[in-house]
Amino acid sequence: MARCCRRLTADIAGEFLASVDTFLFDCDGVLWNHQDATPGAVETLDKLRNLNKKVFFVTNNSTKSRADYVKKCLQLGFHAEEDEIICTAFVAAQYLKSILPANSKVYVMGMPGMLQELDKAGIRHIGSGPDVIHGTITEWVQTELDPEVNCVLLGFDENISYLKVMKAASYARRKGAFFVATNEDNELPMDGPIVIPGTGVVVAAVKTAAARDPIVVGKPHHPMFDMIAKSFNVEPDRTVMVGDRLNTDIMWANNCGLHSIMVLTGIATLEEAQHLMTSNSIEHQKQIPEFYLDKIGDLEEFLN
């Protein structure tokens, strides 16, 4: 798709919207910020549905299950079915279900939402919750590993510890072990001066110690869209990704051959996107959106 980062305006919106059947929306920073829907977001999605457009909620957040997201959507006024929620906890569970041998066991660094999706997929797992180190490093190396574990799955884990990183890296180093991560986002979207490290911090720690890279299922990598395309007969060139992060949402769109719209209600700024247009770096070029809007609610006026 053309990467020109131009404002989506009324004179071009009609033709563009007619060429798109499927809308993929990032959640935090696009449809809502914390506990408030962004202006016009609910109305925009309702109008898209009335025009028989497919709508999906696509997020790298691995802490919540699809059921959790349906509940949050309803609380904020969005209509949402579980099949329309594409979260990395679900994608990771389905990906593992497709590649793991029968009766496999997974060592997980993640939150309850991920465990719920693994349970629904019938995948055995260990490792959730706090894991505290006692004693000295001489005693740490005596830690017993589960002989049945043949896979490591990394997501956001507020209980990250040296011991959990040590176990995850040790399991990942096993011959033939599967190694998967939900995403590599560097931080969580939060206001204020405090930086909340994201899943990327968990992944960086484990893959450094394990001396190998995981398969990442979330944006900007292919597995998430591959699942959407296969499950819902979605055509890339008739699909648009609407997001607020250049290095995940927009890069994902460009990696997968989708249209893209950046909104300015979340992480990225217009100045950042325009600056990338001056770079010759392929990585930077992949982060340039096709269009931008101040907020997703601006799309509503083009749908009348």
C-alpha positions in Angstrom: 0.0 0.0 0.0 1.1 3.6 -0.6 2.9 5.1 2.4 2.2 8.8 2.2 0.8 9.7 5.6 -1.8 12.0 4.3 -4.9 13.1 6.2 -8.0 11.1 5.2 -10.4 13.8 3.9 -13.9 13.8 2.5 -12.8 14.1 -1.1 -10.9 10.7 -1.0 -12.8 8.9 1.9 -15.7 7.7 -0.2 -13.6 5.9 -2.8 -11.3 4.5 -0.1 -14.1 3.2 2.2 -15.8 1.6 -0.7 -12.6 -0.4 -1.4 -12.5 -1.8 2.2 -14.6 -4.6 3.6 -12.8 -5.3 6.9 -11.7 -2.9 9.7 -9.1 -4.0 12.2 -9.0 -1.7 15.3 -6.3 -1.6 17.9 -8.0 -0.9 21.3 -5.9 1.1 23.8 -5.2 4.5 22.3 -7.6 4.1 19.4 -11.1 3.0 20.6 -10.5 3.9 24.3 -8.0 5.4 26.7 -8.1 3.5 30.0 -11.8 3.6 31.0 -13.1 6.1 28.5 -14.1 5.5 24.9 -12.4 8.0 22.5 -14.9 10.6 21.1 -17.1 9.2 18.4 -15.6 5.7 18.5 -18.8 3.8 19.5 -20.8 5.6 16.8 -18.2 5.0 14.1 -18.2 1.2 14.7 -22.0 1.1 14.8 -22.1 2.8 11.4 -19.5 0.5 9.9 -21.6 -2.5 11.0 -24.7 -0.9 9.4 -22.7 -0.7 6.2 -22.0 -4.5 6.5 -18.3 -3.9 7.1 -16.5 -6.6 9.2 -15.1 -5.2 12.5 -12.5 -6.8 14.7 -10.8 -5.7 17.9 -7.1 -6.5 17.5 -4.7 -6.0 20.4 -1.3 -7.0 21.5 -2.4 -6.9 25.2 -1.9 -10.5 26.5 -3.3 -9.9 30.0 -6.9 -10.4 29.0 -8.9 -13.2 27.4 -11.5 -12.7 24.7 -14.2 -12.9 27.3 -12.5 -10.2 29.3 -12.5 -7.9 26.2 -16.1 -8.6 25.4 -17.0 -7.5 28.9 -14.9 -4.3 28.6 -16.3 -3.4 25.2 -19.8 -3.7 26.5 -19.0 -1.5 29.5 -17.7 1.2 27.2 -20.7 1.0 24.9 -19.2 -1.1 22.1 -21.1 -4.1 20.6 -18.6 -7.0 20.5 -18.9 -10.7 19.9 -16.1 -13.1 21.2 -15.2 -14.1 17.6 -14.5 -10.4 16.9 -11.8 -10.2 19.6 -8.3 -11.0 18.3 -6.0 -10.7 21.4 -2.6 -12.1 21.6 -3.5 -14.5 24.5 -6.0 -16.1 22.2 -3.8 -16.1 19.1 -0.9 -17.6 21.1 -3.1 -20.4 22.5 -4.4 -21.2 19.0 -1.0 -21.1 17.5 0.4 -23.5 20.1 -2.6 -25.8 19.7 -1.7 -26.0 16.0 2.0 -26.8 16.4 2.4 -28.7 19.7 2.4 -32.5 19.9 -0.4 -34.1 21.9 -0.1 -33.8 25.7 2.6 -31.1 25.6 3.2 -28.9 28.6 4.0 -25.2 28.4 6.0 -23.0 30.8 4.2 -19.7 30.9 5.2 -16.2 31.9 1.8 -14.5 31.7 -1.4 -13.3 33.4 -4.7 -15.0 34.1 -6.2 -14.0 30.7 -3.6 -16.0 28.9 -4.1 -19.0 31.2 -7.8 -18.9 30.4 -7.2 -19.1 26.7 -4.7 -21.9 27.2 -7.2 -23.8 29.3 -9.9 -23.3 26.6 -7.5 -24.7 24.0 -6.8 -27.7 26.2 -3.1 -27.0 26.7 -1.4 -28.0 29.9 0.7 -25.3 31.5 2.8 -24.3 34.6 4.7 -21.3 35.8 1.9 -18.7 36.4 1.9 -16.5 39.5 4.8 -15.4 41.8 8.0 -17.4 42.0 10.4 -16.2 44.6 14.1 -16.9 45.0 15.6 -17.9 48.4 19.2 -18.6 49.2 22.3 -18.1 47.0 23.1 -18.6 43.4 24.7 -22.0 44.3 21.2 -23.1 45.5 19.4 -21.6 42.5 21.2 -23.9 40.1 19.8 -26.8 42.0 16.3 -25.8 40.9 14.4 -28.8 39.5 12.9 -28.4 36.1 9.7 -30.2 35.0 10.8 -33.0 32.5 7.5 -32.7 30.6 7.8 -29.1 29.6 8.6 -28.8 25.9 7.5 -25.2 25.2 7.9 -21.7 26.6 5.2 -19.0 26.2 6.1 -15.4 27.1 3.5 -12.6 27.7 3.2 -9.7 30.0 3.9 -10.9 33.5 3.8 -8.5 36.5 5.4 -11.3 38.6 8.5 -11.4 36.5 11.5 -12.4 38.6 15.1 -13.7 38.2 13.9 -17.2 39.0 11.2 -17.1 36.4 13.6 -15.8 33.7 16.0 -18.5 34.7 13.4 -21.3 34.3 12.0 -19.9 31.1 15.5 -19.7 29.5 16.4 -23.1 30.7 13.2 -24.7 29.2 13.7 -22.7 26.0 17.2 -24.1 25.6 16.0 -27.7 25.7 16.5 -29.6 22.5 13.4 -29.4 20.3 11.6 -26.9 22.7 9.1 -24.6 21.2 9.6 -20.9 22.1 6.7 -18.4 21.5 6.0 -14.8 22.6 2.8 -12.8 22.4 4.5 -9.5 21.4 7.5 -7.2 22.1 5.8 -3.9 23.0 8.3 -1.9 25.0 5.9 -0.2 27.3 2.2 0.0 28.3 0.2 3.1 27.4 0.1 5.1 30.6 -0.2 8.8 31.4 2.3 10.5 33.7 6.1 10.3 34.3 6.2 6.6 35.3 7.2 4.1 32.6 5.4 0.8 32.8 7.7 -1.8 31.0 5.8 -3.9 28.5 6.1 -7.5 27.3 9.2 -6.7 25.4 11.1 -6.5 28.6 10.1 -10.0 29.5 11.0 -11.3 26.1 14.3 -9.5 26.0 15.4 -11.0 29.3 14.5 -14.6 28.4 15.7 -14.6 24.9 19.0 -13.0 25.9 19.6 -15.8 28.5 18.3 -18.5 26.2 20.4 -17.3 23.3 17.6 -17.8 20.8 14.7 -15.8 19.5 11.0 -16.8 20.0 8.3 -16.9 17.4 6.3 -13.7 18.0 2.6 -14.0 17.2 1.4 -10.4 17.7 1.8 -7.2 15.7 3.9 -6.5 13.7 4.4 -10.1 12.8 2.4 -12.3 10.5 0.8 -15.1 12.7 -2.0 -12.8 14.0 -3.2 -11.7 10.6 -2.7 -15.2 9.1 -5.2 -16.5 11.7 -7.7 -13.7 10.9 -7.4 -14.2 7.1 -7.9 -18.0 7.4 -10.7 -17.9 10.0 -12.8 -15.1 8.5 -11.9 -15.2 4.8 -10.4 -11.7 5.0 -8.5 -10.3 1.9 -5.5 -8.2 2.8 -6.0 -5.6 0.0 -9.6 -5.0 1.2 -8.6 -4.6 4.9 -7.5 -1.6 6.9 -5.7 -1.5 10.2 -6.5 1.5 12.4 -3.9 2.0 15.1 -1.9 4.4 17.2 1.6 2.7 17.3 3.9 3.0 14.3 6.2 0.1 15.2 3.4 -2.4 15.8 0.0 -1.4 14.3 1.3 0.4 11.2 4.3 -1.9 10.6 1.9 -4.8 10.9 -0.3 -3.4 8.2 2.6 -2.8 5.9 4.1 -6.3 6.6 0.8 -8.0 5.8 -0.2 -5.9 2.8 -3.1 -4.0 4.5 -4.3 -0.4 4.2 -3.5 1.7 7.3 -4.9 4.6 9.2 -3.0 6.2 12.2 -5.0 8.0 14.8 -3.5 10.6 17.1 -5.3 9.7 20.3 -2.6 7.3 21.5 1.2 6.8 21.4 2.3 8.1 18.0 2.4 11.7 16.8 2.1 13.1 13.3 5.6 14.6 13.7 7.0 11.1 14.3 5.3 9.7 11.2 6.4 12.6 9.0 10.0 12.3 10.3 10.1 8.6 9.2 9.3 9.7 5.7 12.7 11.4 5.5 14.5 8.1 6.3 15.9 5.6 3.8 15.7 2.8 6.4 13.4 -0.1 5.3 12.3 -0.5 9.0 11.3 3.2 9.1 9.5 3.0 5.8 7.4 0.1 7.1 6.1 2.3 9.9 4.7 5.1 7.7 0.8 5.0 7.5 -1.2 5.4 4.4 -3.6 7.9 6.1 -4.1 9.6 9.4 -7.0 11.0 11.5 -7.0 13.1 14.7 -9.4 10.5 16.2 -11.4 7.5 15.0 -14.6 9.5 15.5 -13.6 11.7 12.5 -14.3 8.7 10.3 -18.0 8.8 11.2 -18.7 11.9 9.1 -17.4 10.0 6.0 -19.9 7.1 6.6 -23.1 9.2 6.3 
